[in-house]
């Protein structure tokens, strides 16, 4: 005895259901990616602000971009300040030959030595301690030189990313139901 079973979709309904699923996915993927990107940005900014004395240029310079393509979205994080990554990973920065650090309480704070208005000059006796840069205008010290500085990790952007992306399925499911 032979028993044959034939399974086939009712004319047109399978194709229509598959198209509806694709359309729902095509709406849910970018919506979920946008939600994740928004949460990543908020978490990154919070991590940066809790990392120390980082002003608005550090949060404003952070960009979380989403590139939507058919059935795929890519989230990219970048920062306008090229050396921002050191605060995520930590590390040592070496001078060439020195790093010039502004003295606290002077008008040099926040200004690189090469950009100091009116210029600076170096004066140092051998073996007399750290090298100094003085303002040409009033001959007072504005910067001291060091050979290197070790920066500890201050931000936890990877932790924020892991936390947000662990919830991506929930974002997707909510977006899919709303589609």
C-alpha positions as CSV (number, residue, x, y, z in Angstrom):
1,X,0.0,0.0,0.0
2,X,1.3,3.5,-0.9
3,X,0.2,6.6,0.7
4,X,1.0,9.9,-1.1
5,X,0.7,13.2,0.6
6,X,0.9,16.3,-1.5
7,X,1.4,19.7,0.2
8,X,1.1,22.9,-1.7
9,X,0.0,26.4,-0.9
10,X,-3.4,27.6,-1.7
11,X,-3.0,29.5,-4.9
12,X,-1.3,32.8,-4.2
13,X,-1.8,32.9,-0.4
14,X,1.7,31.6,0.5
15,X,3.4,34.2,-1.8
16,X,1.2,36.9,-0.3
17,X,2.1,35.8,3.3
18,X,5.8,35.7,2.5
19,X,5.6,39.1,1.0
20,X,3.8,40.5,4.1
21,X,6.5,38.9,6.3
22,X,9.3,40.5,4.2
23,X,7.5,43.9,4.3
24,X,7.2,43.6,8.1
25,X,10.9,42.7,8.4
26,X,11.9,45.5,6.1
27,X,10.2,47.9,8.5
28,X,11.2,46.3,11.7
29,X,15.0,46.0,11.0
30,X,15.6,49.8,10.5
31,X,13.2,50.7,13.4
32,X,15.1,48.4,15.7
33,X,18.5,49.7,14.5
34,X,17.3,53.3,15.0
35,X,16.2,52.4,18.6
36,X,19.5,50.7,19.3
37,X,21.5,53.6,17.9
38,X,19.6,56.1,20.0
39,X,20.2,54.0,23.1
40,X,23.8,53.6,22.2
41,X,24.3,57.3,21.8
42,X,22.6,58.0,25.2
43,X,24.7,55.4,26.9
44,X,27.9,56.5,25.3
45,X,27.3,60.1,26.3
46,X,26.5,59.1,29.9
47,X,29.7,57.0,30.1
48,X,31.8,59.9,28.7
49,X,30.2,62.4,31.2
50,X,30.8,60.1,34.1
51,X,34.4,59.5,33.0
52,X,35.8,62.8,34.3
53,X,36.0,66.4,33.2
54,X,34.8,65.9,29.6
55,X,32.8,68.9,28.3
56,X,30.3,69.2,25.6
57,X,32.8,68.9,22.8
58,X,33.3,65.3,23.8
59,X,29.6,64.4,23.7
60,X,28.9,66.7,20.7
61,X,31.9,65.1,18.8
62,X,30.4,61.6,19.2
63,X,28.3,60.3,16.3
64,X,26.2,57.2,16.0
65,X,25.2,56.7,12.4
66,X,22.8,54.1,11.0
67,X,23.1,53.0,7.4
68,X,19.9,51.3,6.2
69,X,20.0,48.9,3.2
70,X,17.5,46.3,2.1
71,X,16.9,43.9,5.0
72,X,20.1,45.1,6.8
73,X,21.2,48.0,8.9
74,X,24.7,48.9,10.1
75,X,25.4,51.0,13.1
76,X,28.7,52.9,13.2
77,X,30.2,55.0,16.0
78,X,32.8,57.6,15.4
79,X,34.3,60.6,17.1
80,X,35.4,63.9,15.7
81,X,38.4,64.0,18.2
82,X,40.9,61.6,16.7
83,X,42.5,60.6,20.0
84,X,39.2,60.0,21.8
85,X,39.8,56.2,21.8
86,X,42.5,56.4,24.4
87,X,39.8,57.1,27.0
88,X,38.1,53.9,26.1
89,X,41.2,51.7,26.1
90,X,43.7,53.5,28.2
91,X,47.4,53.7,27.2
92,X,50.5,55.8,27.2
93,X,51.0,59.0,25.1
94,X,54.6,60.0,24.4
95,X,55.9,63.4,23.6
96,X,58.2,64.4,20.8
97,X,60.3,65.2,22.9
98,X,57.7,66.6,25.3
99,X,54.0,66.8,25.9
100,X,53.2,70.4,26.9
101,X,50.7,70.5,29.7
102,X,49.0,73.8,30.6
103,X,49.5,75.0,34.1
104,X,46.2,75.1,36.1
105,X,44.8,78.5,36.8
106,X,46.5,80.1,33.8
107,X,44.9,81.4,30.6
108,X,46.7,78.6,28.8
109,X,44.1,76.0,29.9
110,X,42.5,74.4,26.9
111,X,44.9,75.9,24.5
112,X,47.7,73.8,22.8
113,X,51.1,75.4,23.4
114,X,51.6,75.9,19.6
115,X,48.4,78.0,19.5
116,X,49.0,80.1,22.6
117,X,48.2,83.8,21.7
118,X,51.4,85.9,21.5
119,X,53.6,82.8,21.6
120,X,55.7,81.1,24.2
121,X,59.4,80.5,24.8
122,X,61.4,77.8,26.6
123,X,63.8,78.5,29.4
124,X,65.4,75.7,31.4
125,X,68.7,75.2,33.2
126,X,70.1,71.7,32.9
127,X,69.0,69.5,35.8
128,X,66.6,72.1,37.2
129,X,63.4,70.1,37.0
130,X,60.6,70.0,34.4
131,X,61.0,72.1,31.3
132,X,58.7,75.2,31.2
133,X,57.2,77.3,28.5
134,X,56.7,81.0,29.3
135,X,54.4,83.5,27.7
136,X,56.3,86.0,25.6
137,X,54.0,88.8,26.8
138,X,54.5,88.6,30.6
139,X,57.4,86.1,30.9
140,X,55.2,83.9,33.3
141,X,55.1,80.1,33.0
142,X,52.1,78.7,31.1
143,X,53.1,75.0,30.3
144,X,55.3,72.3,31.7
145,X,56.8,69.5,29.7
146,X,56.7,65.8,30.4
147,X,58.0,62.9,28.3
148,X,54.9,60.7,28.5
149,X,51.6,60.3,30.3
150,X,49.7,57.2,31.0
151,X,45.9,57.5,30.7
152,X,43.7,55.0,32.4
153,X,40.5,53.8,30.7
154,X,37.9,56.3,31.7
155,X,34.9,55.3,29.5
156,X,33.1,52.0,29.1
157,X,31.7,52.3,25.6
158,X,32.1,48.6,24.9
159,X,30.1,47.8,28.0
160,X,27.3,50.1,26.8
161,X,27.4,48.4,23.4
162,X,27.1,45.0,25.0
163,X,24.2,46.0,27.2
164,X,22.2,47.7,24.4
165,X,22.8,45.0,21.9
166,X,21.8,42.3,24.4
167,X,18.3,43.8,24.1
168,X,18.3,44.1,20.3
169,X,15.9,41.2,19.9
170,X,13.4,43.0,22.1
171,X,13.7,46.1,19.9
172,X,13.2,44.0,16.8
173,X,10.2,42.1,18.2
174,X,8.4,45.3,19.3
175,X,9.1,46.9,15.8
176,X,8.0,43.8,14.0
177,X,4.7,43.7,16.0
178,X,4.1,47.4,15.2
179,X,4.8,46.9,11.5
